[in-house]
């Protein structure tokens, strides 16, 4: 196979550079006799991706008449690193007149109205010889075309854009494109099951939601073209009630659930968890309480029965918002104490450690006395 010389497209200045070897498009009335190869950046303009777009070659043949305009779909579009390559094989209309053929490349993004174009480039068609002149072909051809296509029923929406056909003697330019969306609506949702194989057990069933879906064209008056690798977008509408009506504020913080729109949502509800128990005082020694919580935000501790020993010590403790306060007694009196007069508390996840203040008997958990505690975690 001969070396391929690419026609290069500059995405910055929109120009087309044609190698000297590629400047000839053909001889008059050539049809599918030559193939041109193009190379272009994959992304052009404002993020338009050629792999997700329709790429066309627009031409004006050397007649310079409006009837000499035509559009070709790019063929064999492939990705090559940061570029794409594609091909064009011109038909007889492009080469029907000797002289200069003007052309440009047009990119239309699928699903939008965005369009990107190059500037004009030119190719040459050399003089040739045909059996009939153009006028003779038109006179003779129109008679035969009318006879041969009298029973044809195609219209513009039945023929792909860029293609043409004769119907009842008249040439029809195609208008059929893939620019029509497909929509899907859930008509019914019900609980069903599907068979599964469980290793070392055998066949069982798994519950599933069975959706009955109606798929239709968004614009029912306009047909849609599905061809090759074209992919269509489906707008899926579903009754949100099947997913429940919980809001983020109804679900515990850190947990997730499916919203009424079928989206994953993380809960924000703060739930307090409470644990309680008893300990026996150890006097001036530090004392740890394993609460069983993942974290502790506050706790309360109270001596269960008055001491019979007459010793000084803590009657009750309250820990909240990082501050410890409580009530203590000396051997002869009772006093309300604060962080300065009492011991210290350390919180390590679900473990509470209370340490009495050195040389301060009023801060001790009276040895041998029973203390009830309640811890709260969020």
Helices and strands as residue ranges (DSSP letters): E 7-9, E 16-17, G 20-22, E 24-27, E 36-41, E 43-44, E 48-49, G 50-52, E 53-60, G 66-68, E 69-73, E 75-80, E 83-88, E 99-109, E 115-117, E 121-126, H 134-148, G 156-158, E 164-167, E 170-173, E 182-198, E 202-217, E 234-237, G 240-243, G 248-250, E 256-258, E 264-266, E 273-280, E 287-290, E 298-303, E 313-320, E 323-329, E 334-337, E 344-348, E 351-355, G 361-363, E 370-377
